[in-house]
């Protein structure tokens, strides 16, 4: 089964961090929501950090601002992933430079659309 970690997952169904959880599940992914303030999102256990995940995710989809993401990049790189999706508003020159330095495969696009869903329909 394909796996994805959603950094910045939310229990608020209006936020893209929640829509991504639902979109990836609808497309058959095993989803790992990450949010340090939540215990459960959409019926799934929420993890506080990527290092807590029981697996190495195929994809990581990000919904946190660049200053937060910059601090998380070393942990993401240490855990590993095939693709790091930087959704609109999560990227910056500094984030892109650091992600490249760490050897992460970055995709700058909406992961919800990338997985074949329409965020407006969720």
C-alpha positions as CSV (number, residue, x, y, z in Angstrom):
1,X,0.0,0.0,0.0
2,X,1.2,3.5,-0.8
3,X,1.9,5.7,2.2
4,X,1.9,9.4,2.9
5,X,2.7,11.5,5.9
6,X,0.7,14.8,6.1
7,X,2.6,17.4,8.1
8,X,0.2,20.0,9.4
9,X,-2.8,17.7,9.2
10,X,-5.9,19.3,10.8
11,X,-9.1,18.1,12.4
12,X,-10.8,21.2,10.8
13,X,-12.5,19.9,7.7
14,X,-12.3,23.3,6.0
15,X,-8.4,23.3,6.1
16,X,-6.3,21.8,3.4
17,X,-4.4,19.8,6.0
18,X,-7.6,17.9,6.6
19,X,-8.7,17.8,2.9
20,X,-5.4,16.1,2.1
21,X,-6.0,13.4,4.7
22,X,-9.3,12.6,3.1
23,X,-8.0,12.9,-0.5
24,X,-5.2,10.5,0.0
25,X,-7.4,8.0,1.8
26,X,-9.9,8.1,-1.1
27,X,-7.1,7.3,-3.5
28,X,-6.0,4.2,-1.5
29,X,-3.1,5.6,0.5
30,X,-2.3,4.6,4.1
31,X,-2.3,8.1,5.7
32,X,-0.2,9.2,8.7
33,X,-1.4,12.6,10.0
34,X,1.2,14.7,11.8
35,X,0.1,17.4,14.2
36,X,1.7,17.9,17.7
37,X,-1.6,19.2,19.2
38,X,-4.0,16.5,17.9
39,X,-4.4,12.9,19.0
40,X,-6.8,11.8,16.1
41,X,-7.7,13.2,12.7
42,X,-10.4,11.8,10.6
43,X,-10.4,8.6,12.7
44,X,-6.7,8.1,12.3
45,X,-4.0,8.3,15.0
46,X,-2.2,11.6,14.8
47,X,1.6,11.6,15.3
48,X,3.6,14.4,16.9
49,X,6.6,14.1,14.6
50,X,7.7,12.1,11.5
51,X,10.2,10.2,13.6
52,X,7.3,8.6,15.5
53,X,5.9,7.0,12.3
54,X,6.1,3.2,12.2
55,X,7.2,3.3,8.6
56,X,9.2,5.4,6.1
57,X,6.5,7.2,4.1
58,X,6.5,7.1,0.3
59,X,5.4,10.7,0.2
60,X,5.4,13.6,2.7
61,X,2.9,16.4,2.0
62,X,3.4,19.6,3.9
63,X,0.9,22.2,5.2
64,X,3.0,24.3,7.6
65,X,4.6,27.7,7.0
66,X,8.2,28.0,5.8
67,X,9.7,28.9,9.2
68,X,8.2,25.8,10.8
69,X,9.1,23.5,7.8
70,X,12.7,24.7,7.9
71,X,13.1,23.3,11.4
72,X,11.5,20.0,10.4
73,X,13.5,19.4,7.2
74,X,16.4,17.6,9.0
75,X,14.0,15.2,10.7
76,X,12.2,14.6,7.3
77,X,15.5,13.9,5.6
78,X,16.6,11.5,8.4
79,X,13.3,9.6,8.2
80,X,13.4,9.6,4.4
81,X,10.7,9.7,1.7
82,X,10.5,9.4,-2.1
83,X,8.8,12.8,-2.6
84,X,8.4,15.9,-0.5
85,X,5.3,17.8,-1.6
86,X,5.5,21.5,-0.8
87,X,1.9,22.8,-1.1
88,X,1.3,26.4,-1.9
89,X,2.4,28.7,0.9
90,X,4.9,26.2,2.4
91,X,7.9,27.0,0.2
92,X,10.5,29.6,0.4
93,X,14.0,30.1,-1.2
94,X,15.5,29.0,2.2
95,X,13.3,25.9,2.4
96,X,14.1,24.9,-1.2
97,X,17.8,25.5,-0.7
98,X,17.9,23.4,2.5
99,X,15.7,20.6,1.1
100,X,18.1,20.4,-1.9
101,X,21.1,20.3,0.4
102,X,19.5,17.5,2.4
103,X,18.9,15.5,-0.8
104,X,15.1,15.6,-0.7
105,X,13.1,15.2,-3.9
106,X,10.9,18.3,-3.8
107,X,7.6,18.7,-5.7
108,X,6.1,22.2,-5.5
109,X,2.4,21.7,-6.2
110,X,-0.9,21.0,-4.5
111,X,-0.7,17.3,-3.4
112,X,-4.5,17.0,-3.4
113,X,-4.6,17.8,-7.1
114,X,-1.5,15.7,-7.6
115,X,-3.2,12.6,-6.1
116,X,-6.2,13.1,-8.5
117,X,-8.7,14.9,-6.2
118,X,-10.3,18.3,-6.3
119,X,-9.9,20.2,-3.0
120,X,-13.1,22.2,-3.6
121,X,-15.1,18.9,-3.8
122,X,-13.8,17.7,-0.4
